[in-house]
Structure formats: C-alpha cells, structure tokens
C-alpha cells in the first residue's frame, strides 16, 4: 500500500467518523462520556494498567456503536420498508453495543470506585 492509498484511507475514515458524529446522537453521547472519563482519569492519576483497561473499553464501545450505525444506515438504505430480517439484524447489532457499554461500565466502576471511595473517605 503506497502513501497515497494510506492517506486516502485515513481521509475516508475521518470522513466516516465526522458523518457518524454529526448525524448520530449516540456517537456524540459516547464521545462526551469519553471526554469525562479521560478528564477523571487524568485528575485521579490512573495507573498504566487502569488506563489500558479504560481506553480499550471506551474504544470497544465506540467501535461497536460505529458498526451498529453502519449496519442501521445500510439496512435502512437497502430496505426502507419494515422487514423482520432487517429488524432482527439491527437488534442484534444494537445488542453488541449494549454488551460493550455494559462491559465498559463495569470496568469503569472497578477502576474508579476505589479512587472515589478514597477521595470521599468512604
């Protein structure tokens, strides 16, 4: 792959993220949560392993949300009418986001609760 192809790949990927960010509330919500978590992590001085856990879990949520959005967009474009197969496909993709988000929440609680308990002397 030459430099021009790599450059175009990045251009298209950034363009895709912009489209998703501008058109999907859930993407903006997840990005806002990422900002809050990163600020919290910086303030609490997370360890390297804690950062790895938090970053991987946040990435997992954003990735699954982007894939879910892609599936929904493609499904709605190809089959705008109500279809049980399309509904099932979209529901399955949404369940991936639910699992990723729940996993990220659990990891976040495991990482942040000890710091918050120490801070509030609980």
N, CA and C atoms as an extended XYZ file, in Angstrom:
366
Properties=species:S:1:pos:R:3:atomname:S:1:resname:S:1:resid:I:1 pbc="F F F"
N         0.852       -1.177        0.000 N   UNK     1
C         0.000        0.000        0.000 CA  UNK     1
C         0.896        1.237        0.000 C   UNK     1
N         0.716        2.107       -0.995 N   UNK     2
C         1.565        3.294       -1.062 CA  UNK     2
C         1.023        4.413       -0.168 C   UNK     2
N         1.832        5.471       -0.058 N   UNK     3
C         1.471        6.576        0.846 CA  UNK     3
C         0.164        7.250        0.451 C   UNK     3
N        -0.107        7.332       -0.869 N   UNK     4
C        -1.346        7.965       -1.322 CA  UNK     4
C        -2.555        7.154       -0.858 C   UNK     4
N        -2.470        5.823       -0.961 N   UNK     5
C        -3.572        4.972       -0.515 CA  UNK     5
C        -3.773        5.068        0.995 C   UNK     5
N        -2.676        5.123        1.745 N   UNK     6
C        -2.771        5.261        3.202 CA  UNK     6
C        -3.423        6.594        3.551 C   UNK     6
N        -2.995        7.636        2.862 N   UNK     7
C        -3.556        8.963        3.101 CA  UNK     7
C        -5.055        8.983        2.800 C   UNK     7
N        -5.455        8.363        1.691 N   UNK     8
C        -6.880        8.301        1.348 CA  UNK     8
C        -7.659        7.479        2.362 C   UNK     8
N        -7.061        6.396        2.841 N   UNK     9
C        -7.729        5.566        3.848 CA  UNK     9
C        -8.023        6.373        5.103 C   UNK     9
N        -7.030        7.150        5.560 N   UNK    10
C        -7.244        7.994        6.735 CA  UNK    10
C        -8.300        9.060        6.449 C   UNK    10
N        -8.240        9.645        5.250 N   UNK    11
C        -9.213       10.677        4.874 CA  UNK    11
C       -10.631       10.117        4.931 C   UNK    11
N       -10.842        8.934        4.349 N   UNK    12
C       -12.174        8.329        4.335 CA  UNK    12
C       -12.620        7.921        5.740 C   UNK    12
N       -11.686        7.429        6.538 N   UNK    13
C       -12.029        7.034        7.907 CA  UNK    13
C       -12.448        8.249        8.736 C   UNK    13
N       -11.708        9.332        8.613 N   UNK    14
C       -12.051       10.561        9.341 CA  UNK    14
C       -13.383       11.112        8.839 C   UNK    14
N       -13.592       11.055        7.526 N   UNK    15
C       -14.865       11.497        6.947 CA  UNK    15
C       -16.019       10.660        7.492 C   UNK    15
N       -15.822        9.356        7.597 N   UNK    16
C       -16.858        8.475        8.133 CA  UNK    16
C       -17.179        8.802        9.580 C   UNK    16
N       -16.134        9.071       10.372 N   UNK    17
C       -16.375        9.426       11.770 CA  UNK    17
C       -17.132       10.745       11.868 C   UNK    17
N       -16.756       11.715       11.035 N   UNK    18
C       -17.466       13.003       11.038 CA  UNK    18
C       -18.942       12.816       10.711 C   UNK    18
N       -19.224       11.993        9.700 N   UNK    19
C       -20.617       11.734        9.318 CA  UNK    19
C       -21.378       11.132       10.496 C   UNK    19
N       -20.783       10.128       11.118 N   UNK    20
C       -21.442        9.474       12.258 CA  UNK    20
C       -21.621       10.458       13.410 C   UNK    20
N       -20.590       11.235       13.708 N   UNK    21
C       -20.644       12.181       14.824 CA  UNK    21
C       -21.731       13.228       14.602 C   UNK    21
N       -21.812       13.744       13.391 N   UNK    22
C       -22.778       14.806       13.107 CA  UNK    22
C       -24.215       14.297       13.027 C   UNK    22
N       -24.389       13.028       12.681 N   UNK    23
C       -25.735       12.506       12.439 CA  UNK    23
C       -26.281       11.598       13.526 C   UNK    23
N       -25.451       11.143       14.435 N   UNK    24
C       -25.896       10.166       15.430 CA  UNK    24
C       -25.686       10.690       16.845 C   UNK    24
N       -26.781       10.910       17.554 N   UNK    25
C       -26.710       11.385       18.935 CA  UNK    25
C       -25.898       10.431       19.813 C   UNK    25
N       -26.080        9.122       19.615 N   UNK    26
C       -25.403        8.141       20.476 CA  UNK    26
C       -23.880        8.226       20.335 C   UNK    26
N       -23.388        8.524       19.140 N   UNK    27
C       -21.944        8.695       18.945 CA  UNK    27
C       -21.474        9.920       19.731 C   UNK    27
N       -22.219       11.013       19.628 N   UNK    28
C       -21.846       12.221       20.378 CA  UNK    28
C       -21.898       11.971       21.881 C   UNK    28
N       -22.903       11.227       22.330 N   UNK    29
C       -23.020       10.900       23.751 CA  UNK    29
C       -21.814       10.087       24.212 C   UNK    29
N       -21.456        9.058       23.454 N   UNK    30
C       -20.305        8.233       23.834 CA  UNK    30
C       -19.014        9.059       23.827 C   UNK    30
N       -18.870        9.966       22.865 N   UNK    31
C       -17.678       10.823       22.831 CA  UNK    31
C       -17.637       11.754       24.041 C   UNK    31
N       -18.778       12.271       24.449 N   UNK    32
C       -18.834       13.121       25.647 CA  UNK    32
C       -18.436       12.320       26.882 C   UNK    32
N       -18.896       11.085       26.961 N   UNK    33
C       -18.526       10.220       28.088 CA  UNK    33
C       -17.026        9.960       28.077 C   UNK    33
N       -16.451        9.752       26.890 N   UNK    34
C       -15.001        9.552       26.775 CA  UNK    34
C       -14.260       10.759       27.341 C   UNK    34
N       -14.707       11.962       26.997 N   UNK    35
C       -14.054       13.180       27.493 CA  UNK    35
C       -14.116       13.231       29.019 C   UNK    35
N       -15.272       12.951       29.594 N   UNK    36
C       -15.435       12.968       31.054 CA  UNK    36
C       -14.532       11.921       31.707 C   UNK    36
N       -14.497       10.727       31.138 N   UNK    37
C       -13.679        9.646       31.708 CA  UNK    37
C       -12.194        9.990       31.618 C   UNK    37
N       -11.764       10.547       30.496 N   UNK    38
C       -10.350       10.918       30.348 CA  UNK    38
C        -9.981       12.010       31.346 C   UNK    38
N       -10.819       13.012       31.500 N   UNK    39
C       -10.546       14.067       32.486 CA  UNK    39
C       -10.492       13.465       33.889 C   UNK    39
N       -11.455       12.605       34.208 N   UNK    40
C       -11.439       11.937       35.514 CA  UNK    40
C       -10.188       11.109       35.716 C   UNK    40
N        -9.783       10.384       34.684 N   UNK    41
C        -8.572        9.572       34.775 CA  UNK    41
C        -7.324       10.408       34.981 C   UNK    41
N        -7.265       11.558       34.315 N   UNK    42
C        -6.118       12.455       34.494 CA  UNK    42
C        -6.097       13.045       35.901 C   UNK    42
N        -7.263       13.450       36.385 N   UNK    43
C        -7.342       14.026       37.733 CA  UNK    43
C        -6.990       13.000       38.809 C   UNK    43
N        -7.374       11.748       38.577 N   UNK    44
C        -7.124       10.700       39.572 CA  UNK    44
C        -5.784       10.001       39.372 C   UNK    44
N        -5.070       10.375       38.308 N   UNK    45
C        -3.741        9.811       38.040 CA  UNK    45
C        -3.793        8.278       37.960 C   UNK    45
N        -4.602        7.769       37.036 N   UNK    46
C        -4.739        6.324       36.867 CA  UNK    46
C        -3.398        5.678       36.541 C   UNK    46
N        -3.256        4.429       36.936 N   UNK    47
C        -2.051        3.666       36.598 CA  UNK    47
C        -2.103        3.269       35.125 C   UNK    47
N        -0.979        2.805       34.607 N   UNK    48
C        -0.908        2.364       33.208 CA  UNK    48
C        -1.940        1.273       32.933 C   UNK    48
N        -2.026        0.275       33.794 N   UNK    49
C        -2.977       -0.820       33.580 CA  UNK    49
C        -4.421       -0.326       33.643 C   UNK    49
N        -4.685        0.619       34.513 N   UNK    50
C        -6.033        1.192       34.574 CA  UNK    50
C        -6.353        1.950       33.290 C   UNK    50
N        -5.380        2.722       32.799 N   UNK    51
C        -5.581        3.439       31.539 CA  UNK    51
C        -5.831        2.465       30.391 C   UNK    51
N        -5.053        1.400       30.341 N   UNK    52
C        -5.242        0.406       29.279 CA  UNK    52
C        -6.659       -0.147       29.335 C   UNK    52
N        -7.110       -0.512       30.514 N   UNK    53
C        -8.464       -1.053       30.675 CA  UNK    53
C        -9.523       -0.053       30.232 C   UNK    53
N        -9.366        1.180       30.658 N   UNK    54
C       -10.355        2.216       30.349 CA  UNK    54
C       -10.346        2.550       28.853 C   UNK    54
N        -9.161        2.711       28.282 N   UNK    55
C        -9.063        3.071       26.861 CA  UNK    55
C        -9.594        1.950       25.970 C   UNK    55
N        -9.232        0.712       26.277 N   UNK    56
C        -9.728       -0.417       25.479 CA  UNK    56
C       -11.251       -0.508       25.575 C   UNK    56
N       -11.794       -0.337       26.766 N   UNK    57
C       -13.253       -0.443       26.909 CA  UNK    57
C       -13.966        0.710       26.203 C   UNK    57
N       -13.412        1.925       26.271 N   UNK    58
C       -14.029        3.049       25.558 CA  UNK    58
C       -13.946        2.833       24.053 C   UNK    58
N       -12.798        2.352       23.592 N   UNK    59
C       -12.647        2.058       22.167 CA  UNK    59
C       -13.632        1.006       21.704 C   UNK    59
N       -13.827       -0.014       22.532 N   UNK    60
C       -14.763       -1.087       22.200 CA  UNK    60
C       -16.183       -0.531       22.032 C   UNK    60
N       -16.571        0.372       22.900 N   UNK    61
C       -17.912        0.962       22.808 CA  UNK    61
C       -18.043        1.787       21.526 C   UNK    61
N       -17.063        2.634       21.253 N   UNK    62
C       -17.136        3.463       20.048 CA  UNK    62
C       -17.122        2.614       18.779 C   UNK    62
N       -16.282        1.582       18.758 N   UNK    63
C       -16.221        0.702       17.589 CA  UNK    63
C       -17.559        0.014       17.361 C   UNK    63
N       -18.130       -0.557       18.408 N   UNK    64
C       -19.410       -1.260       18.225 CA  UNK    64
C       -20.523       -0.285       17.845 C   UNK    64
N       -20.486        0.917       18.391 N   UNK    65
C       -21.505        1.911       18.031 CA  UNK    65
C       -21.365        2.317       16.566 C   UNK    65
N       -20.140        2.479       16.091 N   UNK    66
C       -19.931        2.818       14.680 CA  UNK    66
C       -20.377        1.683       13.763 C   UNK    66
N       -20.065        0.451       14.133 N   UNK    67
C       -20.509       -0.698       13.337 CA  UNK    67
C       -22.035       -0.778       13.345 C   UNK    67
N       -22.637       -0.587       14.504 N   UNK    68
C       -24.098       -0.599       14.609 CA  UNK    68
C       -24.713        0.482       13.724 C   UNK    68
N       -24.146        1.668       13.758 N   UNK    69
C       -24.642        2.767       12.932 CA  UNK    69
C       -24.515        2.431       11.452 C   UNK    69
N       -23.396        1.821       11.070 N   UNK    70
C       -23.203        1.414        9.672 CA  UNK    70
C       -24.250        0.401        9.245 C   UNK    70
N       -24.493       -0.582       10.095 N   UNK    71
C       -25.492       -1.616        9.786 CA  UNK    71
C       -26.882       -0.994        9.666 C   UNK    71
N       -27.227       -0.097       10.585 N   UNK    72
C       -28.538        0.555       10.531 CA  UNK    72
C       -28.688        1.398        9.267 C   UNK    72
N       -27.647        2.160        8.935 N   UNK    73
C       -27.694        3.017        7.750 CA  UNK    73
C       -27.827        2.185        6.481 C   UNK    73
N       -27.014        1.150        6.365 N   UNK    74
C       -27.072        0.288        5.187 CA  UNK    74
C       -28.420       -0.419        5.090 C   UNK    74
N       -28.898       -0.932        6.212 N   UNK    75
C       -30.191       -1.630        6.226 CA  UNK    75
C       -31.327       -0.709        5.808 C   UNK    75
N       -31.345        0.500        6.356 N   UNK    76
C       -32.406        1.452        6.026 CA  UNK    76
C       -32.331        1.895        4.566 C   UNK    76
N       -31.113        1.975        4.033 N   UNK    77
C       -30.935        2.380        2.639 CA  UNK    77
C       -31.384        1.277        1.684 C   UNK    77
N       -30.968        0.055        1.963 N   UNK    78
C       -31.285       -1.060        1.068 CA  UNK    78
C       -32.714       -1.560        1.206 C   UNK    78
N       -33.271       -1.427        2.405 N   UNK    79
C       -34.614       -1.974        2.649 CA  UNK    79
C       -35.385       -1.021        3.560 C   UNK    79
N       -35.889        0.107        2.987 N   UNK    80
C       -36.570        1.107        3.821 CA  UNK    80
C       -37.904        0.641        4.402 C   UNK    80
N       -38.490       -0.399        3.815 N   UNK    81
C       -39.754       -0.919        4.340 CA  UNK    81
C       -39.501       -1.760        5.585 C   UNK    81
N       -40.550       -1.950        6.366 N   UNK    82
C       -40.449       -2.780        7.569 CA  UNK    82
C       -40.184       -4.224        7.152 C   UNK    82
N       -39.179       -4.822        7.779 N   UNK    83
C       -38.816       -6.205        7.469 CA  UNK    83
C       -38.346       -6.871        8.751 C   UNK    83
N       -38.838       -8.068        9.005 N   UNK    84
C       -38.425       -8.778       10.220 CA  UNK    84
C       -36.927       -9.079       10.190 C   UNK    84
N       -36.414       -9.454        9.025 N   UNK    85
C       -34.983       -9.755        8.906 CA  UNK    85
C       -34.113       -8.542        9.198 C   UNK    85
N       -34.491       -7.387        8.641 N   UNK    86
C       -33.744       -6.149        8.891 CA  UNK    86
C       -33.863       -5.756       10.359 C   UNK    86
N       -35.058       -5.860       10.920 N   UNK    87
C       -35.254       -5.545       12.339 CA  UNK    87
C       -34.370       -6.430       13.202 C   UNK    87
N       -34.345       -7.721       12.917 N   UNK    88
C       -33.512       -8.647       13.693 CA  UNK    88
C       -32.035       -8.296       13.563 C   UNK    88
N       -31.610       -7.965       12.348 N   UNK    89
C       -30.216       -7.584       12.113 CA  UNK    89
C       -29.846       -6.356       12.939 C   UNK    89
N       -30.709       -5.347       12.920 N   UNK    90
C       -30.448       -4.124       13.674 CA  UNK    90
C       -30.480       -4.379       15.181 C   UNK    90
N       -31.390       -5.224       15.627 N   UNK    91
C       -31.463       -5.557       17.055 CA  UNK    91
C       -30.206       -6.295       17.515 C   UNK    91
N       -29.719       -7.205       16.688 N   UNK    92
C       -28.503       -7.953       17.037 CA  UNK    92
C       -27.312       -6.999       17.116 C   UNK    92
N       -27.198       -6.084       16.153 N   UNK    93
C       -26.105       -5.108       16.184 CA  UNK    93
C       -26.212       -4.212       17.415 C   UNK    93
N       -27.430       -3.810       17.751 N   UNK    94
C       -27.633       -2.979       18.947 CA  UNK    94
C       -27.250       -3.735       20.210 C   UNK    94
N       -27.472       -5.049       20.215 N   UNK    95
C       -27.105       -5.832       21.401 CA  UNK    95
C       -25.592       -5.852       21.602 C   UNK    95
N       -24.829       -5.774       20.510 N   UNK    96
C       -23.368       -5.698       20.635 CA  UNK    96
C       -22.962       -4.413       21.351 C   UNK    96
N       -23.639       -3.318       21.025 N   UNK    97
C       -23.365       -2.043       21.701 CA  UNK    97
C       -23.738       -2.140       23.175 C   UNK    97
N       -24.858       -2.768       23.461 N   UNK    98
C       -25.286       -2.941       24.852 CA  UNK    98
C       -24.249       -3.730       25.650 C   UNK    98
N       -23.756       -4.809       25.079 N   UNK    99
C       -22.755       -5.628       25.773 CA  UNK    99
C       -21.462       -4.842       25.958 C   UNK    99
N       -21.017       -4.136       24.913 N   UNK   100
C       -19.791       -3.341       25.021 CA  UNK   100
C       -19.943       -2.232       26.054 C   UNK   100
N       -21.089       -1.558       26.051 N   UNK   101
C       -21.327       -0.465       27.003 CA  UNK   101
C       -21.407       -0.974       28.437 C   UNK   101
N       -22.066       -2.096       28.625 N   UNK   102
C       -22.174       -2.682       29.967 CA  UNK   102
C       -20.804       -3.113       30.468 C   UNK   102
N       -20.019       -3.722       29.587 N   UNK   103
C       -18.660       -4.131       29.953 CA  UNK   103
C       -17.820       -2.909       30.325 C   UNK   103
N       -17.922       -1.845       29.524 N   UNK   104
C       -17.170       -0.620       29.812 CA  UNK   104
C       -17.604       -0.007       31.138 C   UNK   104
N       -18.895       -0.027       31.410 N   UNK   105
C       -19.396        0.495       32.688 CA  UNK   105
C       -18.819       -0.296       33.856 C   UNK   105
N       -18.827       -1.609       33.748 N   UNK   106
C       -18.288       -2.454       34.826 CA  UNK   106
C       -16.801       -2.180       35.020 C   UNK   106
N       -16.050       -2.090       33.922 N   UNK   107
C       -14.618       -1.781       34.021 CA  UNK   107
C       -14.432       -0.405       34.653 C   UNK   107
N       -15.242        0.567       34.228 N   UNK   108
C       -15.153        1.907       34.807 CA  UNK   108
C       -15.417        1.912       36.298 C   UNK   108
N       -16.416        1.156       36.726 N   UNK   109
C       -16.710        1.067       38.161 CA  UNK   109
C       -15.559        0.419       38.916 C   UNK   109
N       -15.010       -0.657       38.364 N   UNK   110
C       -13.884       -1.342       39.013 CA  UNK   110
C       -12.692       -0.401       39.154 C   UNK   110
N       -12.437        0.404       38.126 N   UNK   111
C       -11.280        1.309       38.146 CA  UNK   111
C       -11.542        2.530       39.025 C   UNK   111
N       -12.704        3.158       38.885 N   UNK   112
C       -12.924        4.456       39.518 CA  UNK   112
C       -13.467        4.397       40.943 C   UNK   112
N       -14.216        3.375       41.301 N   UNK   113
C       -14.810        3.332       42.648 CA  UNK   113
C       -13.762        3.399       43.759 C   UNK   113
N       -12.657        2.657       43.685 N   UNK   114
C       -11.665        2.781       44.769 CA  UNK   114
C       -11.129        4.209       44.929 C   UNK   114
N       -10.901        4.905       43.815 N   UNK   115
C       -10.429        6.290       43.888 CA  UNK   115
C       -11.492        7.192       44.514 C   UNK   115
N       -12.733        7.008       44.100 N   UNK   116
C       -13.810        7.843       44.634 CA  UNK   116
C       -14.056        7.557       46.111 C   UNK   116
N       -13.967        6.288       46.510 N   UNK   117
C       -14.116        5.941       47.934 CA  UNK   117
C       -13.004        6.583       48.757 C   UNK   117
N       -11.789        6.544       48.225 N   UNK   118
C       -10.658        7.152       48.924 CA  UNK   118
C       -10.839        8.673       49.003 C   UNK   118
N       -11.277        9.282       47.909 N   UNK   119
C       -11.453       10.729       47.869 CA  UNK   119
C       -12.531       11.187       48.848 C   UNK   119
N       -13.654       10.469       48.873 N   UNK   120
C       -14.760       10.834       49.752 CA  UNK   120
C       -14.669       10.164       51.120 C   UNK   120
N       -13.573        9.436       51.356 N   UNK   121
C       -13.308        8.761       52.637 CA  UNK   121
C       -14.466        7.846       53.046 C   UNK   121
N       -14.874        7.029       52.092 N   UNK   122
C       -15.968        6.076       52.348 CA  UNK   122
C       -15.366        4.736       52.731 C   UNK   122
